[in-house]
């Protein structure tokens, strides 16, 4: 039996030692340089003040003109050429001109360039040498599924010192992503390798998911067998741990013993990052809950509401249904907004606990009064709007975390999802509350442990190469 374990670990080690070394090295890079994205602060900084006088059709007319029958949110933004309504449903987004309801999809490369230049200048970026690069469904940085509703994407190179590239949705004309030369370079050495993320593979989500899940499982098996052998083969001499091996094998054995707990938990939690509902719940709303959250709004009841004067300079106006009411959200700065409910002349900055409770009782039974989530909560959730509260509605064992700024459900936590938070997130990113309270210490711990894992993996690379070379010479 032990011989079979030795043989299986040996050849799994030969097959996966380079992959282990790559995961630990790229994990350090990913800790400091995340995958490129457009932050809410960047998106909002690129918005122009809305010209309310150009808005000649109502929200209801805009929804009807868009053809989005399951519209849940409508935003009014200013774009080169006039203001547009952006109508969002469960699976698609459409833009219509606020002046006449005509289709405002982005068809022209010249218009895409003009929008990108305006966005960049408002953010203080140099756009003097901007030029069109491509119109494509996928590239290395736009492969995540969140961009599916916006494809194909226009990619504009600003030609600035940072090598900034901006991506625009062909459906709405909005800027949805930006990257810099530094982000792209570091991510080739980080996320792309770590996630096995080449465009040709990642653009086929199902194939990528199955491949990486399988590789991670085999890697976990290799590490588990190694840990078992490492424990079986240790002995004590003069009250010190001794190994029967010599040379690189001895180093692999001893470093492996020192790194066993971290290696096993990190590879296990990395495998769980690809779980996607296999062992744990996904954290998604059930069909019934989604029906409540995405219930069609009575947009026709809004004309007198949506034509109220807008305080200048508002950069984005949003209408959304929440708890059976339609709300209007006027945003004048990243962290400054006002909310008004249809038929109510009063104004507030954010949703209240009472508003959230009115929705929660529709989502599930047995809900208590929602509470504001603390910044150091064990199950954190954050609004994209600085200073906005996140409310947690506890409905028995089922929790809903709801953004007080825009009414989105940020998290759905059942028992399975709460367990997943610890088995995956805590073990893989070390976002334990005690370490999150000391970011520099967390940096040191993560880098130190990944470096230890890398050294351990490199001893396996040497041993594996020698074993493979010997086998090929026989």
Secondary structure, DSSP 8 states (H G I E B T S, - for coil): -HHHHHHHHHHHHHHHHHHHHHHHHHHHHHHHS------HHHHHHT-B---GGG--S-HHHHHHHHT-TT--EEEEEEETTEEEEEEE-SS-EEEEETTT--B-----HHHHHHHHHHHHHHTT---TT-EEEEEES--TTS-SGGGGGG-SEEEEE---TT--EEEEETTT--EEEEE-HHHHHHHHTTHHHHTT--HHHHTSHHHHHHHHHHHHHHHHHHHHHHHHHHHHTEEEETTEEEES--HHHHHHHHHHHHHHHHHHHHHHHHHHTT-TTSSS------HHHHHHHT----GGGGHHHHTS---SS--EEEEEEETTEEEEEEEEETTEEEEEETT----BSS--HHHHHHHHHHH-SSB---EE--TT-TT----SSTT--EEEEEETTEEEEEETTT--EEEEE-HHHHHHIIIIIIHHH---HHHHTSHHHHHHHHHHHHHHHHHHHHHHHHHHHHHHHHHHH-
